[in-house]
Amino acid sequence: MDRYFVRVNVNVGRLDANQDIAASYGVPLKGVPALAVLDGDGKVVYAQNKEFSDMRHLDSSALTSFLNQWKP
């Protein structure tokens, strides 16, 4: 995945920090992690809506499958 993506972690605390960053990318913080996919120019092509908010109960392949949709 490192070949196609750059991961940027943004600390949202207990959903009380950096809300402006999430809002600027159209990511509703209804849980963590919250994901956005941006193109090479920084334009949001997808902002998730809770798909991974309960990641601890998902198989890691769920994230890989999700990101594979956005590979160039």
Distance bins in CASP14 RR format, pairs under 12 A and 6 or more apart:
PFRMAT RR
TARGET T0000
AUTHOR 0000-0000-0000
RMODE 2
METHOD distances of the structure
MODEL  1
1 7 0 0 0 0 1 0 0 0 0 0 0
1 37 0 0 0 0 0 1 0 0 0 0 0
1 60 0 0 0 0 0 1 0 0 0 0 0
1 63 0 0 0 0 1 0 0 0 0 0 0
1 64 1 0 0 1 0 0 0 0 0 0 0
1 65 0 0 0 0 0 1 0 0 0 0 0
1 66 0 0 0 0 0 1 0 0 0 0 0
1 67 1 0 1 0 0 0 0 0 0 0 0
1 68 0 0 0 0 1 0 0 0 0 0 0
1 70 0 0 0 0 0 1 0 0 0 0 0
1 71 0 0 0 0 1 0 0 0 0 0 0
2 67 0 0 0 0 0 1 0 0 0 0 0
2 71 0 0 0 0 0 1 0 0 0 0 0
3 67 0 0 0 0 0 1 0 0 0 0 0
3 68 0 0 0 0 0 1 0 0 0 0 0
3 71 0 0 0 0 1 0 0 0 0 0 0
3 72 0 0 0 0 1 0 0 0 0 0 0
4 37 0 0 0 0 0 1 0 0 0 0 0
4 39 0 0 0 0 0 1 0 0 0 0 0
4 40 0 0 0 0 0 1 0 0 0 0 0
4 64 0 0 0 0 0 1 0 0 0 0 0
4 67 1 0 0 1 0 0 0 0 0 0 0
4 68 0 0 0 0 1 0 0 0 0 0 0
4 69 0 0 0 0 0 1 0 0 0 0 0
4 70 1 0 0 1 0 0 0 0 0 0 0
4 71 1 0 1 0 0 0 0 0 0 0 0
4 72 1 0 0 1 0 0 0 0 0 0 0
5 35 0 0 0 0 0 1 0 0 0 0 0
5 36 0 0 0 0 0 1 0 0 0 0 0
5 37 0 0 0 0 1 0 0 0 0 0 0
5 38 0 0 0 0 1 0 0 0 0 0 0
5 39 0 0 0 0 0 1 0 0 0 0 0
5 40 0 0 0 0 0 1 0 0 0 0 0
5 63 0 0 0 0 0 1 0 0 0 0 0
5 64 0 0 0 0 0 1 0 0 0 0 0
5 66 0 0 0 0 0 1 0 0 0 0 0
5 67 1 0 0 1 0 0 0 0 0 0 0
5 68 0 0 0 0 0 1 0 0 0 0 0
5 69 0 0 0 0 0 1 0 0 0 0 0
5 70 1 0 0 1 0 0 0 0 0 0 0
5 71 0 0 0 0 1 0 0 0 0 0 0
5 72 0 0 0 0 0 1 0 0 0 0 0
6 37 0 0 0 0 0 1 0 0 0 0 0
6 38 0 0 0 0 1 0 0 0 0 0 0
6 39 0 0 0 0 0 1 0 0 0 0 0
6 40 0 0 0 0 1 0 0 0 0 0 0
6 42 0 0 0 0 0 1 0 0 0 0 0
6 67 0 0 0 0 0 1 0 0 0 0 0
7 33 0 0 0 0 0 1 0 0 0 0 0
7 35 0 0 0 0 1 0 0 0 0 0 0
7 36 0 0 0 0 0 1 0 0 0 0 0
7 37 0 0 0 0 0 1 0 0 0 0 0
7 38 0 0 0 0 0 1 0 0 0 0 0
7 63 0 0 0 0 0 1 0 0 0 0 0
7 67 0 0 0 0 1 0 0 0 0 0 0
8 18 0 0 0 0 0 1 0 0 0 0 0
8 21 0 0 0 0 1 0 0 0 0 0 0
8 22 0 0 0 0 0 1 0 0 0 0 0
8 25 0 0 0 0 0 1 0 0 0 0 0
8 27 0 0 0 0 0 1 0 0 0 0 0
8 33 0 0 0 0 0 1 0 0 0 0 0
8 35 0 0 0 0 0 1 0 0 0 0 0
8 36 0 0 0 0 1 0 0 0 0 0 0
8 37 0 0 0 0 0 1 0 0 0 0 0
8 38 0 0 0 0 1 0 0 0 0 0 0
8 42 0 0 0 0 0 1 0 0 0 0 0
9 18 0 0 0 0 0 1 0 0 0 0 0
9 21 0 0 0 0 0 1 0 0 0 0 0
9 32 0 0 0 0 0 1 0 0 0 0 0
9 33 0 0 0 0 1 0 0 0 0 0 0
9 34 0 0 0 0 0 1 0 0 0 0 0
9 35 0 0 0 0 0 1 0 0 0 0 0
10 17 0 0 0 0 1 0 0 0 0 0 0
10 18 1 0 1 0 0 0 0 0 0 0 0
10 19 0 0 0 0 0 1 0 0 0 0 0
10 20 0 0 0 0 0 1 0 0 0 0 0
10 21 1 0 1 0 0 0 0 0 0 0 0
10 22 1 0 0 1 0 0 0 0 0 0 0
10 23 0 0 0 0 0 1 0 0 0 0 0
10 24 0 0 0 0 0 1 0 0 0 0 0
10 25 0 0 0 0 1 0 0 0 0 0 0
10 27 0 0 0 0 1 0 0 0 0 0 0
10 29 0 0 0 0 0 1 0 0 0 0 0
10 32 0 0 0 0 1 0 0 0 0 0 0
10 33 0 0 0 0 1 0 0 0 0 0 0
10 34 0 0 0 0 1 0 0 0 0 0 0
10 35 0 0 0 0 0 1 0 0 0 0 0
10 36 0 0 0 0 1 0 0 0 0 0 0
11 17 1 0 1 0 0 0 0 0 0 0 0
11 18 1 0 0 1 0 0 0 0 0 0 0
11 19 0 0 0 0 0 1 0 0 0 0 0
11 21 0 0 0 0 1 0 0 0 0 0 0
11 22 0 0 0 0 0 1 0 0 0 0 0
11 29 0 0 0 0 0 1 0 0 0 0 0
11 32 0 0 0 0 1 0 0 0 0 0 0
11 33 0 0 0 0 0 1 0 0 0 0 0
11 34 0 0 0 0 0 1 0 0 0 0 0
12 18 1 0 1 0 0 0 0 0 0 0 0
12 19 1 0 0 1 0 0 0 0 0 0 0
12 20 0 0 0 0 0 1 0 0 0 0 0
12 21 0 0 0 0 1 0 0 0 0 0 0
12 22 1 0 0 1 0 0 0 0 0 0 0
12 23 0 0 0 0 0 1 0 0 0 0 0
12 27 0 0 0 0 1 0 0 0 0 0 0
12 28 0 0 0 0 0 1 0 0 0 0 0
12 29 1 0 1 0 0 0 0 0 0 0 0
12 30 0 0 0 0 0 1 0 0 0 0 0
12 31 0 0 0 0 1 0 0 0 0 0 0
12 32 1 0 0 1 0 0 0 0 0 0 0
12 33 0 0 0 0 1 0 0 0 0 0 0
12 34 1 0 0 1 0 0 0 0 0 0 0
12 53 0 0 0 0 0 1 0 0 0 0 0
13 19 0 0 0 0 1 0 0 0 0 0 0
13 21 0 0 0 0 0 1 0 0 0 0 0
13 22 0 0 0 0 0 1 0 0 0 0 0
13 29 0 0 0 0 1 0 0 0 0 0 0
13 31 0 0 0 0 0 1 0 0 0 0 0
13 32 0 0 0 0 1 0 0 0 0 0 0
13 34 0 0 0 0 0 1 0 0 0 0 0
14 29 0 0 0 0 0 1 0 0 0 0 0
14 31 0 0 0 0 0 1 0 0 0 0 0
14 32 0 0 0 0 1 0 0 0 0 0 0
15 22 0 0 0 0 1 0 0 0 0 0 0
15 27 0 0 0 0 0 1 0 0 0 0 0
15 28 0 0 0 0 0 1 0 0 0 0 0
15 29 1 0 1 0 0 0 0 0 0 0 0
15 30 0 0 0 0 1 0 0 0 0 0 0
15 31 1 0 0 1 0 0 0 0 0 0 0
15 32 1 0 0 1 0 0 0 0 0 0 0
15 33 0 0 0 0 0 1 0 0 0 0 0
15 34 0 0 0 0 1 0 0 0 0 0 0
15 53 0 0 0 0 0 1 0 0 0 0 0
16 22 0 0 0 0 0 1 0 0 0 0 0
16 29 0 0 0 0 1 0 0 0 0 0 0
16 32 0 0 0 0 0 1 0 0 0 0 0
17 29 0 0 0 0 0 1 0 0 0 0 0
17 32 0 0 0 0 0 1 0 0 0 0 0
18 24 0 0 0 0 1 0 0 0 0 0 0
18 25 0 0 0 0 0 1 0 0 0 0 0
18 27 0 0 0 0 0 1 0 0 0 0 0
18 29 0 0 0 0 1 0 0 0 0 0 0
18 32 0 0 0 0 0 1 0 0 0 0 0
18 34 0 0 0 0 0 1 0 0 0 0 0
19 25 0 0 0 0 0 1 0 0 0 0 0
19 26 0 0 0 0 0 1 0 0 0 0 0
19 27 0 0 0 0 0 1 0 0 0 0 0
19 28 0 0 0 0 0 1 0 0 0 0 0
19 29 1 0 0 1 0 0 0 0 0 0 0
19 34 0 0 0 0 0 1 0 0 0 0 0
20 26 0 0 0 0 0 1 0 0 0 0 0
20 27 0 0 0 0 0 1 0 0 0 0 0
20 29 0 0 0 0 0 1 0 0 0 0 0
21 27 0 0 0 0 1 0 0 0 0 0 0
21 29 0 0 0 0 1 0 0 0 0 0 0
21 34 0 0 0 0 0 1 0 0 0 0 0
21 36 0 0 0 0 1 0 0 0 0 0 0
22 28 1 0 0 1 0 0 0 0 0 0 0
22 29 1 0 1 0 0 0 0 0 0 0 0
22 30 0 0 0 0 0 1 0 0 0 0 0
22 31 0 0 0 0 0 1 0 0 0 0 0
22 32 0 0 0 0 0 1 0 0 0 0 0
22 33 0 0 0 0 0 1 0 0 0 0 0
22 34 1 0 0 1 0 0 0 0 0 0 0
22 35 0 0 0 0 0 1 0 0 0 0 0
22 36 0 0 0 0 1 0 0 0 0 0 0
22 44 0 0 0 0 0 1 0 0 0 0 0
22 47 0 0 0 0 1 0 0 0 0 0 0
22 48 0 0 0 0 0 1 0 0 0 0 0
22 49 0 0 0 0 0 1 0 0 0 0 0
23 29 0 0 0 0 1 0 0 0 0 0 0
23 34 0 0 0 0 0 1 0 0 0 0 0
23 36 0 0 0 0 0 1 0 0 0 0 0
23 44 0 0 0 0 0 1 0 0 0 0 0
23 47 0 0 0 0 0 1 0 0 0 0 0
24 36 0 0 0 0 1 0 0 0 0 0 0
24 38 0 0 0 0 0 1 0 0 0 0 0
24 42 0 0 0 0 0 1 0 0 0 0 0
24 44 0 0 0 0 1 0 0 0 0 0 0
24 47 0 0 0 0 0 1 0 0 0 0 0
25 34 0 0 0 0 1 0 0 0 0 0 0
25 35 0 0 0 0 1 0 0 0 0 0 0
25 36 1 0 1 0 0 0 0 0 0 0 0
25 37 0 0 0 0 1 0 0 0 0 0 0
25 38 1 0 0 1 0 0 0 0 0 0 0
25 42 0 0 0 0 1 0 0 0 0 0 0
25 43 0 0 0 0 1 0 0 0 0 0 0
25 44 1 0 1 0 0 0 0 0 0 0 0
25 45 0 0 0 0 0 1 0 0 0 0 0
25 46 0 0 0 0 0 1 0 0 0 0 0
25 47 1 0 1 0 0 0 0 0 0 0 0
25 48 0 0 0 0 0 1 0 0 0 0 0
26 34 0 0 0 0 1 0 0 0 0 0 0
26 35 0 0 0 0 0 1 0 0 0 0 0
26 36 1 0 0 1 0 0 0 0 0 0 0
26 37 0 0 0 0 0 1 0 0 0 0 0
26 38 0 0 0 0 0 1 0 0 0 0 0
26 43 0 0 0 0 0 1 0 0 0 0 0
26 44 1 0 0 1 0 0 0 0 0 0 0
26 45 0 0 0 0 0 1 0 0 0 0 0
26 46 0 0 0 0 0 1 0 0 0 0 0
26 47 1 0 1 0 0 0 0 0 0 0 0
26 48 0 0 0 0 1 0 0 0 0 0 0
26 49 0 0 0 0 1 0 0 0 0 0 0
27 33 0 0 0 0 1 0 0 0 0 0 0
27 34 1 0 1 0 0 0 0 0 0 0 0
27 35 1 0 0 1 0 0 0 0 0 0 0
27 36 1 0 1 0 0 0 0 0 0 0 0
27 37 0 0 0 0 0 1 0 0 0 0 0
27 38 0 0 0 0 0 1 0 0 0 0 0
27 44 0 0 0 0 1 0 0 0 0 0 0
27 46 0 0 0 0 1 0 0 0 0 0 0
27 47 1 0 1 0 0 0 0 0 0 0 0
27 48 1 0 0 1 0 0 0 0 0 0 0
27 49 0 0 0 0 1 0 0 0 0 0 0
27 50 0 0 0 0 0 1 0 0 0 0 0
27 51 0 0 0 0 0 1 0 0 0 0 0
27 52 0 0 0 0 0 1 0 0 0 0 0
27 53 0 0 0 0 0 1 0 0 0 0 0
28 34 1 0 0 1 0 0 0 0 0 0 0
28 35 0 0 0 0 0 1 0 0 0 0 0
28 36 0 0 0 0 0 1 0 0 0 0 0
28 47 1 0 0 1 0 0 0 0 0 0 0
28 48 0 0 0 0 1 0 0 0 0 0 0
28 49 1 0 1 0 0 0 0 0 0 0 0
28 50 1 0 0 1 0 0 0 0 0 0 0
28 51 0 0 0 0 0 1 0 0 0 0 0
28 53 0 0 0 0 1 0 0 0 0 0 0
29 35 0 0 0 0 0 1 0 0 0 0 0
29 36 0 0 0 0 0 1 0 0 0 0 0
29 47 0 0 0 0 0 1 0 0 0 0 0
29 48 0 0 0 0 0 1 0 0 0 0 0
29 49 0 0 0 0 0 1 0 0 0 0 0
29 50 0 0 0 0 1 0 0 0 0 0 0
29 52 0 0 0 0 0 1 0 0 0 0 0
29 53 0 0 0 0 1 0 0 0 0 0 0
30 47 0 0 0 0 0 1 0 0 0 0 0
30 48 0 0 0 0 1 0 0 0 0 0 0
30 49 1 0 0 1 0 0 0 0 0 0 0
30 50 1 0 1 0 0 0 0 0 0 0 0
30 51 0 0 0 0 0 1 0 0 0 0 0
30 52 0 0 0 0 0 1 0 0 0 0 0
30 53 1 0 1 0 0 0 0 0 0 0 0
30 54 0 0 0 0 0 1 0 0 0 0 0
31 48 0 0 0 0 0 1 0 0 0 0 0
31 49 0 0 0 0 0 1 0 0 0 0 0
31 50 1 0 0 1 0 0 0 0 0 0 0
31 51 0 0 0 0 0 1 0 0 0 0 0
31 52 0 0 0 0 1 0 0 0 0 0 0
31 53 1 1 0 0 0 0 0 0 0 0 0
31 54 1 0 0 1 0 0 0 0 0 0 0
31 55 0 0 0 0 1 0 0 0 0 0 0
31 56 0 0 0 0 0 1 0 0 0 0 0
32 48 0 0 0 0 0 1 0 0 0 0 0
32 50 0 0 0 0 0 1 0 0 0 0 0
32 51 0 0 0 0 0 1 0 0 0 0 0
32 52 0 0 0 0 1 0 0 0 0 0 0
32 53 1 0 0 1 0 0 0 0 0 0 0
32 54 0 0 0 0 1 0 0 0 0 0 0
32 55 1 0 0 1 0 0 0 0 0 0 0
32 56 0 0 0 0 0 1 0 0 0 0 0
33 48 0 0 0 0 1 0 0 0 0 0 0
33 50 0 0 0 0 0 1 0 0 0 0 0
33 51 0 0 0 0 1 0 0 0 0 0 0
33 52 1 0 1 0 0 0 0 0 0 0 0
33 53 1 0 0 1 0 0 0 0 0 0 0
33 54 0 0 0 0 0 1 0 0 0 0 0
33 55 1 0 1 0 0 0 0 0 0 0 0
33 56 0 0 0 0 0 1 0 0 0 0 0
33 58 0 0 0 0 0 1 0 0 0 0 0
33 62 0 0 0 0 0 1 0 0 0 0 0
33 63 0 0 0 0 1 0 0 0 0 0 0
33 66 0 0 0 0 0 1 0 0 0 0 0
34 46 0 0 0 0 0 1 0 0 0 0 0
34 47 0 0 0 0 1 0 0 0 0 0 0
34 48 1 0 0 1 0 0 0 0 0 0 0
34 49 0 0 0 0 1 0 0 0 0 0 0
34 50 0 0 0 0 1 0 0 0 0 0 0
34 51 0 0 0 0 1 0 0 0 0 0 0
34 52 1 0 0 1 0 0 0 0 0 0 0
34 53 1 0 0 1 0 0 0 0 0 0 0
34 54 0 0 0 0 0 1 0 0 0 0 0
34 55 0 0 0 0 0 1 0 0 0 0 0
35 44 0 0 0 0 0 1 0 0 0 0 0
35 45 0 0 0 0 0 1 0 0 0 0 0
35 46 0 0 0 0 1 0 0 0 0 0 0
35 47 1 0 0 1 0 0 0 0 0 0 0
35 48 1 0 1 0 0 0 0 0 0 0 0
35 49 0 0 0 0 1 0 0 0 0 0 0
35 50 0 0 0 0 0 1 0 0 0 0 0
35 51 1 0 0 1 0 0 0 0 0 0 0
35 52 1 0 1 0 0 0 0 0 0 0 0
35 53 0 0 0 0 1 0 0 0 0 0 0
35 55 0 0 0 0 1 0 0 0 0 0 0
35 62 0 0 0 0 0 1 0 0 0 0 0
35 63 0 0 0 0 1 0 0 0 0 0 0
35 66 1 0 0 1 0 0 0 0 0 0 0
35 67 0 0 0 0 1 0 0 0 0 0 0
35 69 0 0 0 0 0 1 0 0 0 0 0
35 70 0 0 0 0 0 1 0 0 0 0 0
36 42 0 0 0 0 1 0 0 0 0 0 0
36 43 0 0 0 0 0 1 0 0 0 0 0
36 44 1 0 1 0 0 0 0 0 0 0 0
36 45 0 0 0 0 1 0 0 0 0 0 0
36 46 1 0 0 1 0 0 0 0 0 0 0
36 47 1 0 1 0 0 0 0 0 0 0 0
36 48 1 0 0 1 0 0 0 0 0 0 0
36 49 0 0 0 0 0 1 0 0 0 0 0
36 51 0 0 0 0 0 1 0 0 0 0 0
36 52 0 0 0 0 0 1 0 0 0 0 0
36 66 0 0 0 0 0 1 0 0 0 0 0
36 67 0 0 0 0 0 1 0 0 0 0 0
36 70 0 0 0 0 0 1 0 0 0 0 0
37 43 0 0 0 0 0 1 0 0 0 0 0
37 44 1 0 0 1 0 0 0 0 0 0 0
37 45 1 0 1 0 0 0 0 0 0 0 0
37 46 1 0 1 0 0 0 0 0 0 0 0
37 47 1 0 0 1 0 0 0 0 0 0 0
37 48 0 0 0 0 1 0 0 0 0 0 0
37 51 0 0 0 0 0 1 0 0 0 0 0
37 63 0 0 0 0 0 1 0 0 0 0 0
37 66 0 0 0 0 1 0 0 0 0 0 0
37 67 1 0 0 1 0 0 0 0 0 0 0
37 68 0 0 0 0 0 1 0 0 0 0 0
37 69 0 0 0 0 1 0 0 0 0 0 0
37 70 1 0 1 0 0 0 0 0 0 0 0
37 71 0 0 0 0 0 1 0 0 0 0 0
37 72 0 0 0 0 0 1 0 0 0 0 0
38 44 1 0 1 0 0 0 0 0 0 0 0
38 45 1 0 0 1 0 0 0 0 0 0 0
38 46 0 0 0 0 1 0 0 0 0 0 0
38 47 0 0 0 0 1 0 0 0 0 0 0
38 70 0 0 0 0 1 0 0 0 0 0 0
39 45 1 0 1 0 0 0 0 0 0 0 0
39 46 0 0 0 0 1 0 0 0 0 0 0
39 70 0 0 0 0 1 0 0 0 0 0 0
39 71 0 0 0 0 0 1 0 0 0 0 0
39 72 0 0 0 0 1 0 0 0 0 0 0
40 70 0 0 0 0 0 1 0 0 0 0 0
40 72 0 0 0 0 1 0 0 0 0 0 0
44 70 0 0 0 0 0 1 0 0 0 0 0
45 69 0 0 0 0 0 1 0 0 0 0 0
45 70 1 0 0 1 0 0 0 0 0 0 0
45 71 0 0 0 0 0 1 0 0 0 0 0
45 72 0 0 0 0 0 1 0 0 0 0 0
46 66 0 0 0 0 1 0 0 0 0 0 0
46 67 0 0 0 0 0 1 0 0 0 0 0
46 69 0 0 0 0 1 0 0 0 0 0 0
46 70 1 0 0 1 0 0 0 0 0 0 0
48 55 0 0 0 0 0 1 0 0 0 0 0
48 62 0 0 0 0 0 1 0 0 0 0 0
48 63 0 0 0 0 0 1 0 0 0 0 0
48 66 0 0 0 0 1 0 0 0 0 0 0
48 67 0 0 0 0 0 1 0 0 0 0 0
48 69 0 0 0 0 0 1 0 0 0 0 0
48 70 0 0 0 0 0 1 0 0 0 0 0
50 58 0 0 0 0 0 1 0 0 0 0 0
51 58 0 0 0 0 1 0 0 0 0 0 0
51 62 0 0 0 0 1 0 0 0 0 0 0
51 63 0 0 0 0 1 0 0 0 0 0 0
51 65 0 0 0 0 0 1 0 0 0 0 0
51 66 1 0 0 1 0 0 0 0 0 0 0
51 67 0 0 0 0 0 1 0 0 0 0 0
51 69 0 0 0 0 0 1 0 0 0 0 0
52 58 1 0 0 1 0 0 0 0 0 0 0
52 59 0 0 0 0 0 1 0 0 0 0 0
52 60 0 0 0 0 0 1 0 0 0 0 0
52 62 1 0 0 1 0 0 0 0 0 0 0
52 63 1 0 0 1 0 0 0 0 0 0 0
52 64 0 0 0 0 0 1 0 0 0 0 0
52 65 0 0 0 0 0 1 0 0 0 0 0
52 66 1 0 0 1 0 0 0 0 0 0 0
52 67 0 0 0 0 0 1 0 0 0 0 0
54 62 0 0 0 0 0 1 0 0 0 0 0
55 62 0 0 0 0 1 0 0 0 0 0 0
55 63 1 0 0 1 0 0 0 0 0 0 0
55 66 0 0 0 0 0 1 0 0 0 0 0
56 62 0 0 0 0 0 1 0 0 0 0 0
58 64 0 0 0 0 0 1 0 0 0 0 0
58 65 0 0 0 0 0 1 0 0 0 0 0
58 66 0 0 0 0 1 0 0 0 0 0 0
59 65 0 0 0 0 1 0 0 0 0 0 0
59 66 0 0 0 0 0 1 0 0 0 0 0
60 66 0 0 0 0 0 1 0 0 0 0 0
60 67 0 0 0 0 0 1 0 0 0 0 0
61 67 0 0 0 0 0 1 0 0 0 0 0
61 68 0 0 0 0 1 0 0 0 0 0 0
62 68 0 0 0 0 0 1 0 0 0 0 0
62 69 0 0 0 0 0 1 0 0 0 0 0
63 69 0 0 0 0 0 1 0 0 0 0 0
63 70 0 0 0 0 0 1 0 0 0 0 0
64 70 0 0 0 0 0 1 0 0 0 0 0
64 71 0 0 0 0 0 1 0 0 0 0 0
65 71 0 0 0 0 0 1 0 0 0 0 0
END
